[in-house]
Structures are given as structure tokens and as C-alpha cells.
Amino acid sequence: MRRILIATSNPGKLRDFAGAAAPHEIEITGLPNFASLPPVVEDGLTFEENARKKAEQYSRYAPGEIVLADDSGLEVDALNGAPGVHSARYAADQPHLADENTEDEANNARLLRELRKVPSEKRAGRFVCVLAAARNGQTLATFRGTAEGMILDSPRGTNGFGYDPLFYFPQVQKTFAELSAEEKARYSHRGAAFRQCLEWCERFP
């Protein structure tokens, strides 16, 4: 069984990856001692820049292993693509300068404030995920997935994390927070990117 190490301490992301990998003979596990490793400064202007930077740096702590890092977030058309790469720090006074992520509830609350005067039909947005696979400090490949939806005016569902309770996915008429881990892996941006990664893993020597 092949193994992929995920550079995250976010249990929601690990569940997403494990759900997508379940049909494949690939073991998903967190990068050992991840919480004690020096954090990567996510100052890239794009999801891909941040994903590559994280994957390359963290792969140096697991020689010979494939390490996967992602950068993902929500782009809302009515907000000119915000929160974008600042999705995890959106509630901060200056998200681009924030050193730490802000609470999901606070990020969601700011998003709702920003959209309070925007009618429901103009609340289109998408989740974007870019995964970077690296080994020994070198990026081997990147993968991009998106999921198109609408932003609700109140949260629904108790699964998921981040903006999932506000992100309505018309294809299944549910928010991402109303989906099981397996369903979310099937429809989500992270699932789409990870399926590309799994296909690549099966071809990679």
C-alpha cells in the first residue's frame, strides 16, 4: 500500500482526504510531529504558490516520502474573488498581515456581513483547492479542483468546517456541511483535486 503524508493538523481536511482515498489502496496519514514543525509563511498571491511553498518545506522533514499540502479557499464573485487566499484569516482586521488563522465562526460572520446587501441570485462563488505533491523539497506535481455554488444568508448543517455551512451546492441541493465525508469527497473542490492526485500516484514510479 502506498502512503501519502498530508501536511496539515486540520482534522476536517484529513477526513476529506481519507474519504477520497478510501476506494484506492493508498494510506493517508498526517505528517509526523506536524504541530511542532516551524510554520510556513503563506504569503503567496495564489493558491498554487502557497501550496507549493508548504509542500516543499514540509517534505524536507520526511525524506523520501511524498508529502501533500493544499491551499484552498472561497472566491465570491460579488466580493471580487474575496476572501480568496485569505479565507482562513478573513475575520482579521488585515487578513493579509495576520499570522494566525481566525475562527471559522468569525470568518463566516464577516462573510455574511459583507454580503448582507447582495441578493441571493448574485451570491455565486466557488471553492478552490490546489494540491502540491513534493518529495525532498521539490514539487513533483500540482492539482486544481473547484466546486461552484451559492452563498446562503444563514448556515445549514453541522458537518464539515470553514465556510461549508454557508456554501450551497445546487447539484445535490445541500450545503457542504450537510454532506457525509464520502459525499463531500465526491463533490468538493478538495475531492476533485485529490482524485487527480490519486490518478497521478498510480502512474508515478
Buried (B, 14 or more C-beta within 10 A) or exposed (E): EEEBBBBBEBEBBBBBBBBBBEEBEBEBEBBEEBEEBEEBEBEBEEBBBBBBBBBBBBBBBBEEBBBBBBBBBBBBBBBEBBBBBBBBBBBBEEBEEBEEBBEBEBBBBBBBEBBEEBEEEEBBBBBBBBBBBBBBBEBBBBBBBBBEBBBBEEBBBEBBBBBBBBBBBEEEEBBBBBBEBEBBBBBBBBBBBBBBBBEBBEEEE
